[in-house]
Amino acid sequence: MSAKIKFGTDGWRGIIADDFTGTNVRLVAQATMNYLKDSNVPGDSIVVIGYDNRAQGEYFALETAKTAAQNGFRPLLSKQPCSSPAVSYLVKKHNAKGGVMITASHNPPSFNGFKIKAFYGGSGSPEIISKVEQELTKLVDENTSFPPSSEFKDAVEYEDFRPAFLGQVASLVDLDRIIDAGFTILIDPMHGSGAGYLSSILKDAGVKNVIEIRSERNPYFGGVNPEPIIQNMGATFQAVLDHHADVALVTDGDADRVGAADSRGRFVDSHRIFAVLLKHLCEQRQWTGDVVKTLSTTQLINKLAAKYGRKLYETPIGFKYICDLMLEKDILIGGEESGGIGVKNHIPERDGVLMSLLLLEAMAFRGKKLEELIDEIMEEFGDHEYGRIDLHPDPSKWDGIVAHVKEFQPKELAGQAVKEVSKVDGTKIIFIDDSWLLLRPSGTEPVVRVYAEAPSRQRVNELLDAGQATVNGVS
């Protein structure tokens, strides 16, 4: 059991009915409650629990809520599937000791997961996760059993998380400008638990031309993973063209990540979204604060931060590291390659719904389409192309690959001299023209992720090929 339960960059994820079972969820829930019972954890004796649209989400969430009640907490369970940021916001609103979101985010439908939300309304920090893991180890070592029980079911309180969360998000944007802009807006929640969130805010405010697709609950997500990346957004691109939309805004399975398509039905990646938002918040909204990004995120952010005189912080991959900085410093915006972006004046958490609204606001302030805002940035700073591939090497070679990547320190690669090598998270090779290649073995599965950014698509492909050859060359 202990070998199967392993926390990654954002909680524990597993395959439903394999390692993600009721027994294991109750075990992890008990470890979480043991941590929350520590007298040093601030907040009232409340635990907020939510779940997304995945199979058996209600069951796993209820088992977590009953475990909270059994440990003397007041459990507040969402009445219906909800977004991860909604759970984080409700934790903060209720001054709770913490929260749990049952979700596997963007993973395939066979997975579910257990995200821990801390008292400050954001992802559990590495320190918090470490303490929960220590409690989990104790329970496993003691061979503690947690059989199913109907006891404490009546102690669970149910709440609709939507009104408070949607009201908070709506208060942070200029909806009147979005109304006046008259855009035709396509919304695609990818069958995730953010369905109805963005469209409700816009329609309630009086925005006329709003179309939502893939909004019904479908635990199989229509046959694609609920991650807003190009290979999963074919339905989005076609819908943009069918409805003559000015923009498409896409959220993942638990609505904490954002993706987009422009008015021509072309994919807009998270790097460009991050850049557009940073420019908007600095120039139009004139919010203060510095910038944080994970090391797999575009160099455009470095250049924009320098232009606006904002200090730039770079962290390992995982929004929990961004969250730590948002709690410690005056951070305007923080983001990662996977589409998770968060801003100040909200919660220290990524939020796909709020980022979607801010993208609309950026377009409305300038009276321009998303592709026009992106073109302006590229004209100023030059083209920045990006690519990523996930390698699944022979498991027998895994230890050798991890060791090789850790030690890899080339002076030249793919025909170009290396300027520096970073070992913050994996091995990141930065070239003299500021293009880069990142090799990063996963900490939870036998996957090596290879990332690259360069001025041209051809150069990106050359770097990805070099990264793949480096990994595959390990005997």
N, C-alpha and C positions, 0 to 999 in steps of 0.2 A: 504494500500500500504506500509506504513512504517513498519508494522509488518512483511511483507513478505520479505522485502529487509534487509538482515542482513549479514554483512561481517564476514567471518570466518578466519581461519589461513592463507588463501591466496586468498582474494578477496570475491566477492559475487557470489554464485551459486544458480540456481533455475531451476525449471522444465519448459521446453519450452512450451509456450502457456498457462501456468498456471500463475506463477509469473514472469518468464523470458519472457517478452513481449517487443515489440518495445517501448511502452509507458514507461515502467519501465527502459529500457536501456537508453532511452533519458534522463530520470530523473537522473539516476546515472551518466551519461556522463556530464550532466550540473553541478551536484555537484562536479565532478572531475575538470571540467574547472574552476569553481569558486575557488577551491583551487589553481589551477595552475596559476590563475591570480594574486595571492598574490605576491607582489613585493619582498618578501624574498625568493621566489623559484628561484634558479639560472637557467641559460641556456637561449638559444634563444627561440623565440616564435614559437616553433615547437612541435607537438604532433605526436608520431609514433603509428600506429594502425595496429594490425595483428589479424588473426583468424585461428582456426584449422579446421579440417575436419568435424565438426559436422553440423547437419542440420541448415540451415539459418545463418551460420556463416558470410557469405558475407553481408547479410542484416544488421545484428546487428553491424558489423564493419563499414559499410557505414553510418549508423545512428549516430554512435559515431563520425566518421570523419566529418560529416556535422555539428554536434553540436560543434565540435572544431572550424570549419571555422566560424560558426555563432558568436563565442566568440572572433574572431580576431586572432586565431592561424592558422599556416600553417600546415594542416594535411597531413601526409605521410602515405598512406594506402598500405599495401602489395598487390602486384598484384595477389598472389595466397595464399593458405593456407601456414602457416609458423609455426616454432617452437616458443615457448615462449622465450627461450634464444636469438633467432634472434631478436625479438622485443627489448629486453633489450640491446643487443649489438648495434642496430641501434639508440637507444636513446642516448647512450654514443657517438657513432660515429658522430652523427649530433649535439651534444651538445643541445639536446632537453630538454624542461622543464619536459617532462614525456612521458609515453606511456600507451597504453591500449591493452591488449590481450584478445580477445573474445575466451574463452575456459573453459570447465569444467574439463580439465585435464584427470584424470583417472575415473571420475564418469560415471554412466550408460548413454547410448545414449539419454535418455529423458531429460538430463540436458544440460544446457550451463552456461557460467559464464563470469565474468568481472574482470580480474586481472589488478591491477594498477602497472605500472612500474615507478620508480622514476628517477630523473635526473642523478643519479649516475650509472644507468644501472643495477638495481636490483629490487627486490620486494619492494613495498611500506612499509615503516617501520610502526610499531604500531602507532607512532605519526602522520604520514601522513594519515593513514587510519582513525584515530580518527578525523582528521580535515575534511576529505571528509564526514564522517558520520555526523559531525556537520552541514556541508553545506546541506546535504541531508535532515536532520531534518528540517532545515529552509524552504526548498522548499516544503516539505510535509505539514508543518504547515501553509504555505501561500497558500496551495491548488493550486500550480502552475501547469498549464497544458502544455504538450509538444506533440501536435498532429503531425502526419507525414507531411512532406513537401519536395518538390523537390528543394526548394531553397537551395543555397550553394553547390549543387551537383557538379557544374562545378569548384568550388574552391578546390576540393579534388585532391591531387597529388598522383599518383601511382608510386611505386618503387618495383623492384625485390630485396628482402632482402637477397636472397641466396648468391650471389657472395661475398659480403663483409663479411658476417657471416662465410661462409665455409672457406674463405681464412684465417680469423682470427683463427679459430679452427685448421686448418691444420698447421698453423705456430707454434703451441704449442707442437707438437709431432714430433718424429723422424720417419718419414714415410719410410726412407730408411731401417731402421732396420726391420720395419714391412714387407716390401717387401722381404728382404733377408731371413726372418724367414720362408716364404713359407707356412703359415697356410692356411687352407681352412676355410673361415669365413662365417658364416650364420648371416644374419641381419634380424631382425623382428621388423618393426615399428608399428605393431598391427593396421594397417589401420590408423595410426595417421599422423599428419602433418609433422613428421620428415622423412617421406618416401622419399627415394632418397638422403638424406643428407649424411649419413655415406658411402653409396655405391658410391656416386659420388666422395667423397674425396679419397677413397681407389682406385677406378678404374682410376681416373685421375692421381693418383700418380704412377700407374703401378702395383698395386696389382692384381694378376691374378685370384685367386680362391675366388670370392665373389658371394654369393647367397643371394638374397633378397626375402622374402616371405611377404604376407599380406601387400603389398605396395599400392594397389589401394584404392582410396577413397571409404569408405563405412561408412556412418553415423551411421550404426547399429553395426559397428566394428565386423562383423562376428558372432554376438550373444554372445560375451563376453565383459566385461568391459575392456577398454584399459589400464589396469594396469599390469605391469610385475611381477605378483605373480604366485605361482605355479598352482592355479586353472584355470588361464587364459592362460597358456602356453603349453597346450597339443599339439597344432600344431607346436610349436617351438621344443619340445622334439622329436617329430616324424621326423621333417625335419632334425634335427641333425643326426639322425641315417640313414635316407634315403640318405643324401648327404655325409656321413662320415666326417662331419665337425669337426674341432678341437675346436671350440667354437661358441656359439650363443650369440649375443648382441641384447638386446631388449630395446626399448624405449616406453614410454607411449603415451597417446593421443596427448600431445603437446610437447613431446620429451625433457622434462626437468628432467625426471627420468630414471634410468637405471636398468635393470635386466639382468640376464645371465643364460646360461646353459653350462655345461662342455661337453667334447667330448663324454661322455657316455649318453648324453641326460638327465642329472640330473640338477635339479634346483639349482641355486646359488643365495642366497639371498643378499640383500643390505649390510648386516653386513659384510659378507665375502668380498664383492666387496670393501667396504670402507677400510677394513683391508689390502687387497692386494695393493690398491692404496697408502695408507699411507706408507707402507713398501717400495714400489717402489720409491716414491718421496723422501723419506729420504735416502735410500741406493744407488739407481742407479742415480737418478737425482740430489740428494743432494741440494734440494731446502730448503731454510730457512723458519722459521715461526712456529707458534704454531697450535694447533688443537682444533676444536670445534665440539661438537656433541649435539644432542637433548637427553633428558633423557630417551627416549625409545630405545636408540641405544646400541649395544653390549659393554660389558666390555673389549673386546679385544682391543678396541681403547684406553682405559685407560692404558692398559699394554704396548701397542706399543708406546704410547706417552711417557710413563715413560722410556722405553728402549732408546729412541732417545733423551731424555732430552728436550722434548717439553712440554710446559705448556698446560694443558687441561682445556677447558671451557665447561660447561654443561648448556644448555639453555632449556626453555620450548619448546614444539613441535611447529614447524612452521619454515620454512627456513628464514622468515623475521628476526628472532632473530639471526640466524647465519650471515645473511647479515649485521646486525648492527655491529657485532664484526669484520667482514671482513673490514668494513669501518673505524673502530677505531684502529685496531691493526694489527700486522703482522701475518696474519693467513695463514698457508700453505694449509690447507684443512678443510672443514666443511661438515658434513653430517647428515642425518636423516634416521630413520628406513624405511621410505616410498620409499627410492631409490633416493632421491634428494641429490646430492653431488656437491660441487663446490670447485675450487682451485684458488690459487693466479695467477697473471699474465694474467688474463682473465677479467671477470666481476664478481661482488659479487652476483653470481646467480648460482643455480644448472643448470647443462647442461648434458643431457643424451648422446648427441653425443660426446662431448669432453671426458666424462668419459669412453665411449666405446673405443675410440681411445687410451686412456691412459692404459686401461686394455690390449689392444693388444700390446702396447709398453712394458708393464711390462712382458708379456709373451715373447716378442721378445728379450728383453735385457737378459733374463735368458735362453732362448731357451727351455722353459718348457710350458706345458699346464696349463690351469687355475686351474684344480684340484690339480696339483702338487704344485703350489704356495700356495694354501689353506692348503694342507696337511703339508707343512713346518711350517706354522703359528700355526696350531693346535698341531703339535709335540712339538713346543717350549712352548706354553702357555696352553695346555690342551684343551679338547673339550668344545665348547660353542654352545649349542643348543638353539633355539629360537622358540617362538610360539606366536600367537595372535588370539583372537576371538573377534567378535563384538556382543554385546548383545543388543536386542531390547525389553526392558521391557515394561510392561503395562504403557501407558502414565500417568495413574492416580497415579502411584507410583513414578513418576519422581522426584518431589521435595524432597520426602523422601530419595530417592536413592542418589541424589546429596548431601544432608545434611549428610547422613551416610558416604559416601566416604570421604567427607571433614573432618569428625571427626574421622575416622577410625585410630586407633593407637595401633595395636596389639603388644604384647610382644612375642607371639609365633603363628605360622601359618603353616599349612600343616606339622606338626611334627618337625618343626625346629625353633630355637630361632631367633628372629629378632635383627639385629645389629643396624639398624637405619631406620627412616622413613622420607622421603622427601615430602614436600608439594609444590614443585616448580610448578608443573602442574599436578593436580590430586593427587593421593596418591601412592608413590613409596615405597615399602617395600623391604629393602635390608637385606639379611640373612648373617650369619656368614661365609658362604663359597663363598660370593660375588654373589650368585644367587639372582634374584630379581623378584618382581611382581609389575606391575603398573596397577592401576585402574584409568581410565580417562573418565569421562562423557564429551561428546561432547558439545561444546558451541553453535552449530547451529542446531542440530537434536537430537531426543531422542535415542541416542546410547551411550552405555558404552563400551569403548574399554579396553580389558584386555590383557596385554602384560606380557611375562615371558621369562627369560633366566636362564639356569642351565647347569650343566655339562653333563646331559643326557636327551634324549627325554622323558624318563619315568618321570623324575623329572619335566620337563617343563609341562607335562600334569597334574601332581599332582598340580602344582602351578596354572595352568589355571582353574582346577576344583575348587580349593579353592577360587579363585577370582570370579568365576561364582556363587558359593554358597553364597559368601558374598553379591553379588548384588541381587541375587534372594531371599535371606532371608529377605529382607526389606519388611515389610508388608504395 
